[in-house]
Every structure is written in C-alpha cells, then in structure tokens.
Amino acid sequence: MKPKFIELSEAIIENIKSGELLPGDKIPSENELINTHKISNTTARKVLSQIESEGWARRIKGKGTFVLNRTPKHQLLRTLGSLDATRRGFHDYLTAEGFSHKDIILEKTILKEGISAEVNNKHFIIEGPILKIHLLRYADNELMKDEMKYISLKLCPKINHLSTEISYFKAYEETYQLKITDVKQTLSVEILPVHAPANNFGNESDIPVFVLDSVILCNNNQVIEIEKSLYRGDKYKFSIIATPVYNDQKNKKVK
C-alpha cells in the first residue's frame, strides 16, 4: 500500500497532466489539503514537496505552490473573458510558471490629449491627460509580448510613479479604489513581416502574432485603460471564458 502523501501527490500530478490544473495555477495549500483529506501537517507538507521534487510545481514563499510550465514549446496559456485572469499581472504569471522575466521600456510618457480605440465594434475614449507605456515583455530572455497601454491619469493620478512590474489591474482596484465593471477584448491574428517598422521580435522570417485590443471600464462606463498588444503566435494559446445567460436570468432582467 502506498503512503498517503504519495497517493495524494500522484492524484494532483494526474490533474496537472490531464489539464485540470494548468501552468501557473495554484495547487491546494497545506491547510486545504489538511481540511479536505483529514491528514496531518507533516503529510500535507510531504505532498507538496513530492510534487515539487518531481518537477511539476514550484513553491513561491508567501504565495503558495504553482504548476510549472512543462509544455513542449513552453507555450503560455492565457484566458480571455475572465476578470480574475486579467487581474493577474504578466510577471505574476511568469513567476508562477517558472520563467524569469524582464521588461524593456520603449516609451513612458504623459499625453495631454485624449485617445480613442474601437473594440468589439464600439468606440471608446479616454480624455487626457493619459499615461502612455510601451513595453517589451520577456520570458527567459525571449520577447513574448509587445505591449502598449494608455491609462487615464484623471482616474489614476500619479500612476506613472509606479513600477511597470506591477499588475495595473490590481492597482486600479486596490490603490485607486475603482470598481471594475467590464473588460472588453478583441483577439485577431496578423502576419508580422520581418522588416515591418513595428516589428520588435527580431524574427528571421514572417511570423503570426495575436493582436489583443482591450478596454477596461469602471463606474459609469468610464474608461480606465486602453491596450493594444502583440503576442508571439508560436508562444501563446488563448482560452475563452463565456458566461451563459439562462432564460430565468433574462426574465429577471426584463422584470
């Protein structure tokens, strides 16, 4: 008969292999394992140590144990349509998945004039002043994302003083106490030519890139942020979360 910690660690590893737990997902904590499976502190600790020693997860002090990215091409999976997924910063994802990360700031400036964008066939405007940030986001020294953000300085004064390594979404909620009401996103694919002026990826041949246009809204449909980013097509996969509306929900809305 297998020791209890081996039995539980194998069950969690199977959840990782099956895709129930994805790279970057948090594995149940010691306390959660103790409460769910009625085991001792020592056994729970052994479960997490066993999963980590086999290379399936990594502990981050003060945060928890996270599934490592062991996909063959180290593709990053990102989720659209989820506030929780948007809330996590780029660096949080990479750290949890076992990647090193760095940013190169191409531009960080304040624009006096407003800016507009079209997302999901709707027109959105941020009035000036605006913080414009153009970042190159790297994982293990490989450029993964070419990111352009425009942030309202009316709603988020002095946000330009914060580090680019933060999750701006969390800053909107926690630092500026803004209630996020909606995130609208459009994902498309383009072929990025080698010699295109906007090509920062350094590829030797034309490559596909995902183009993400997004808008973050708060109370009274005020626009906090507009983003237009390019993701390497060979390094990313996107999943979509859709929340169905059932007839009883529709009827409640009508009433």
Disulfide bonds with the S-S distance in Angstrom:
none
